Amino acid sequence: MKTTAAILFIFVVFALVFLVPFAVIWALNTLFALGIPYTIWTWLAMLVVTATFGKTRFERINKSNKS
């Protein structure tokens, strides 16, 4: 069961990495009528933009209470 869950998780991550840039291009085209074509180069550019300006937050949780 753990193997199936791991494979499914990896598949979902790869699907999101593939689909999110196209979704952002679609949203920009729909909202602002930019006419951005759906090509591998625009997908790659949007992947770079998403990776650069996307919000990723890592926090360290301190389990010891030093009060």
C-alpha distances in whole Angstrom, upper triangle without the diagonal:
4,5,5,6,9,10,11,12,14,15,17,18,20,21,23,25,26,27,28,31,32,32,34,37,36,37,40,41,41,43,45,46,46,45,43,41,38,38,36,38,38,34,34,37,35,32,35,36,33,32,35,36,32,32,29,30,28,30,30,29,32,31,34,37,40,42
4,5,5,6,9,10,10,12,14,15,16,18,20,21,23,24,26,27,30,31,31,33,35,35,36,39,40,40,42,44,45,44,44,41,40,37,37,34,36,36,33,32,35,33,30,32,34,30,29,32,33,30,29,26,26,25,26,26,26,29,28,31,34,37,40
4,5,5,6,9,10,11,12,14,15,17,18,20,21,23,24,26,28,29,30,32,34,34,35,38,39,40,41,43,44,43,43,40,38,35,34,32,34,35,31,31,33,32,29,31,33,30,28,32,33,30,29,27,27,26,28,28,28,31,30,34,37,40,42
4,5,5,6,9,10,10,12,14,15,16,18,20,21,22,24,27,28,27,30,32,32,33,36,37,37,39,41,42,41,41,38,37,33,33,31,33,33,29,30,33,31,28,30,32,29,28,32,32,29,29,27,28,27,29,29,30,32,32,35,38,41,44
4,5,5,6,9,10,10,12,14,15,16,18,20,21,22,25,26,26,28,30,31,31,34,35,35,37,39,40,40,39,37,36,32,32,30,32,32,28,28,31,29,26,28,30,27,26,29,30,26,26,23,24,23,25,26,26,29,28,32,35,38,40
4,5,5,6,9,10,11,12,14,15,17,18,20,21,24,25,25,27,30,30,31,33,35,35,37,39,40,39,38,35,34,31,31,28,30,30,27,26,29,27,24,26,28,25,23,27,28,25,24,22,23,22,24,24,25,28,28,31,34,37,40
4,5,5,6,9,10,11,12,14,15,17,18,20,22,23,24,26,28,29,30,32,33,34,36,38,38,37,37,34,32,29,28,26,28,29,25,25,28,26,23,25,27,25,23,27,28,25,25,23,25,24,26,27,28,31,31,35,38,41,43
4,5,5,6,9,10,10,12,14,15,16,18,21,22,21,24,26,26,27,30,31,31,33,35,36,35,35,32,31,27,27,25,28,28,24,24,27,25,22,25,26,23,23,26,27,24,24,22,24,23,26,27,28,31,31,35,37,40,43
4,5,5,6,9,10,11,12,14,15,16,19,21,20,22,25,25,26,28,30,30,32,34,35,34,34,31,30,27,27,25,27,26,22,23,25,23,20,22,24,21,20,23,24,20,20,18,20,20,22,23,24,28,28,32,34,37,39
4,5,5,6,9,10,11,12,14,15,18,19,20,22,24,25,26,28,29,30,31,33,34,33,32,29,28,25,25,22,24,24,20,20,23,21,18,20,22,19,18,22,23,20,20,19,20,20,23,24,26,29,30,33,36,39,41
4,6,5,6,9,10,11,12,14,17,17,18,20,22,22,24,26,27,28,30,32,32,31,30,28,26,23,22,20,23,23,19,19,22,21,18,21,22,20,19,23,24,21,22,20,22,23,26,27,29,32,33,36,39,42,44
4,5,5,6,9,10,10,12,15,16,15,18,20,20,21,24,25,26,27,29,30,29,29,26,25,22,22,20,23,22,18,19,21,19,16,19,21,17,17,21,21,18,19,18,20,21,24,26,27,30,31,35,37,40,42
4,5,5,6,9,10,10,13,15,15,17,19,20,21,23,25,25,27,28,29,28,28,25,24,21,21,19,21,20,16,17,19,17,14,16,18,15,14,18,18,15,16,15,17,18,21,23,25,28,29,33,35,38,40
4,5,5,6,9,10,12,13,14,16,18,19,20,22,24,25,26,28,28,27,26,23,22,19,18,16,18,18,14,14,17,16,13,15,17,15,14,18,19,17,18,17,20,21,24,26,28,32,33,36,39,41,43
4,5,5,6,8,11,11,12,14,16,16,18,20,21,22,24,26,26,25,24,22,20,17,17,16,18,17,14,15,17,15,13,16,18,15,15,19,20,17,19,18,21,23,26,28,30,34,35,38,40,43,45
4,5,5,6,9,10,10,12,14,15,16,18,20,20,22,24,24,23,23,20,20,17,17,16,18,16,13,14,16,13,11,14,15,12,13,16,16,14,15,15,18,20,23,26,27,31,32,36,38,40,42
4,6,6,7,10,11,12,14,15,16,18,19,21,22,23,24,23,22,19,19,16,15,13,15,14,10,11,13,11,8,11,13,10,10,14,15,12,14,14,18,19,23,25,28,31,33,36,38,41,43
4,6,7,8,9,11,12,13,15,17,18,19,21,23,23,21,20,17,16,13,13,11,13,12,9,10,12,11,9,12,14,12,13,16,17,15,18,18,21,23,27,29,31,35,37,40,42,44,46
4,6,5,6,9,10,11,12,14,15,16,18,20,20,19,18,16,15,12,13,12,14,13,9,11,13,11,10,14,14,12,14,17,17,15,17,18,21,24,27,30,32,36,37,41,42,45,46
4,5,5,6,9,10,10,12,14,15,16,18,19,18,18,15,15,13,14,13,14,12,9,11,12,9,8,11,11,9,11,14,13,11,14,15,18,21,24,27,29,33,35,38,40,42,44
4,5,5,6,9,10,11,12,14,15,16,17,15,15,12,12,10,11,10,11,8,6,8,8,5,6,9,9,7,10,13,13,11,15,16,20,23,26,29,32,35,37,41,42,44,46
4,5,5,6,9,10,10,12,14,15,15,14,13,11,10,7,9,10,11,9,6,10,11,8,9,12,12,11,14,16,16,15,18,20,23,26,29,33,35,38,40,44,45,47,49
4,5,5,6,9,10,10,12,14,14,14,14,12,12,10,13,14,15,12,10,13,13,10,11,14,13,11,14,17,16,14,17,19,22,25,28,31,33,37,39,42,44,46,47
4,5,5,6,9,10,10,12,13,12,13,11,12,11,13,14,14,11,9,12,11,8,9,12,10,9,12,14,13,12,15,17,21,24,27,30,32,36,38,42,43,45,46
4,5,5,6,9,10,11,11,9,9,7,8,8,10,12,12,8,8,11,10,7,10,13,11,11,14,16,15,15,18,20,24,27,30,34,36,40,42,45,46,48,49
4,5,5,6,9,10,10,10,9,8,9,9,12,14,15,11,11,14,14,11,13,16,15,14,17,19,18,17,20,23,26,29,32,36,37,41,43,47,48,50,51
4,5,5,6,8,9,10,11,10,12,12,15,17,17,13,13,16,15,12,14,17,14,13,17,18,16,16,18,21,24,28,30,34,36,39,41,45,46,47,48
4,5,5,6,7,7,9,8,11,12,15,17,16,12,13,15,14,11,14,16,13,13,17,17,16,16,19,22,25,28,31,35,37,40,43,46,47,48,49
4,6,6,5,5,6,6,9,10,14,16,16,12,13,16,15,13,16,18,16,16,20,20,19,19,22,25,28,32,35,38,40,44,46,49,50,52,53
4,6,6,8,9,10,12,13,17,19,19,16,16,19,18,16,19,21,18,18,22,23,21,21,23,26,29,32,35,39,41,44,46,49,50,52,53
4,6,8,11,12,15,16,19,21,21,17,18,21,19,16,19,21,18,18,22,22,20,20,22,25,28,31,34,38,39,43,45,48,49,50,51
4,5,9,10,14,15,18,21,20,16,18,20,18,16,19,21,18,18,22,22,20,20,23,26,29,33,36,39,41,45,47,50,50,52,53
4,6,8,11,14,17,20,19,16,17,20,18,17,20,22,19,20,24,24,22,23,26,29,32,35,38,42,44,47,50,53,54,55,56
4,6,9,12,14,17,16,13,15,17,15,14,18,19,17,18,21,21,20,21,24,28,31,34,37,41,43,47,49,52,53,54,55
4,6,9,12,15,14,11,14,17,15,14,18,19,18,19,22,23,22,23,26,29,32,36,39,42,45,48,51,54,55,56,58
4,7,9,12,11,8,10,13,11,11,14,16,15,16,19,20,19,20,24,26,30,33,36,40,42,46,48,51,53,54,55
4,6,9,9,7,9,12,12,12,15,17,16,17,20,21,21,22,25,28,31,34,38,41,43,47,49,53,54,56,57
4,7,8,6,7,10,11,11,13,15,15,16,19,20,21,21,24,26,30,32,36,39,41,45,47,50,52,54,56
4,5,5,6,9,10,11,12,14,15,16,18,20,21,21,25,26,30,33,36,39,42,45,47,51,53,54,56
4,6,5,6,9,10,10,12,14,15,16,18,20,20,24,25,28,30,34,37,40,43,45,49,51,52,54
4,5,5,6,9,10,11,12,14,15,16,18,19,23,24,28,30,34,37,40,43,45,48,50,52,54
4,5,5,6,8,10,10,12,14,15,16,17,21,22,26,29,32,35,38,42,44,47,49,50,52
4,5,5,6,9,10,10,12,14,15,15,19,20,24,26,30,33,36,39,41,45,46,48,50
4,5,5,6,9,10,10,12,14,15,18,19,23,25,29,32,35,38,40,43,45,47,49
4,5,5,6,9,10,11,12,13,17,19,22,25,29,32,35,38,40,43,45,46,48
4,5,5,6,8,10,10,11,15,16,20,23,26,30,32,36,38,41,43,44,46
4,5,5,6,8,10,10,13,14,18,21,24,27,30,33,36,39,41,42,44
4,5,5,6,9,10,13,14,18,20,24,27,30,33,36,38,40,41,43
4,5,5,6,8,11,13,17,20,23,26,29,33,35,38,40,41,42
4,5,5,5,9,11,14,17,21,24,27,30,33,36,37,39,40
4,6,5,8,9,13,15,19,22,25,28,31,34,35,37,38
4,6,9,10,13,16,19,22,25,28,31,34,35,36,38
4,6,9,12,15,18,22,24,28,31,33,34,35,37
4,6,10,13,16,20,22,26,28,31,32,34,35
4,6,10,13,16,19,22,25,28,29,30,32
4,7,10,13,16,19,22,25,26,28,30
4,7,10,13,16,19,22,23,24,26
4,7,10,13,16,19,20,22,24
4,6,9,12,15,17,18,20
4,6,9,12,14,15,18
4,6,9,11,13,15
4,6,8,10,12
4,6,9,12
4,6,9
4,6
4
